Amino acid sequence: MRITEQDVQRVAELANLALTSEEVARMACDLDGILSHIDKLNELDTANVEPMAQVLFEAGETATLREDVARPSLPNAEAVANAAVSGAGYFKVPRVIER
């Protein structure tokens, strides 16, 4: 699949990114290389490979995950205590979308 500069510009627009023409050209080349690599991976025969639901394996006693135990959550006042700005029990953050 060939990625065009128009494709890159459209994705940049959707992501609210301002890219220079040099960046657009570089991104088009990089993305095209990534998709070419994926095309090569798609050529592999995976018919006899069992699908995995997760990357963890049966490890018994050596498993790295802890038991999922219900416990009280952090009180709201304590959660926002170190926030730079908070109000009404919430974290306040600056607006980042300005369209």
Number of C-alpha atoms within 10 A of each C-alpha: 10 12 15 16 17 12 13 20 21 13 12 14 12 9 9 12 11 11 14 10 11 9 14 19 16 14 18 20 16 13 16 16 15 11 14 14 11 12 12 9 10 10 8 8 8 9 7 6 7 7 8 8 6 6 5 10 8 7 8 7 6 7 10 9 7 6 6 6 5 6 6 5 7 9 8 10 12 10 13 18 12 10 13 9 12 14 9 8 12 13 14 13 10 6 6 6 6 5 4
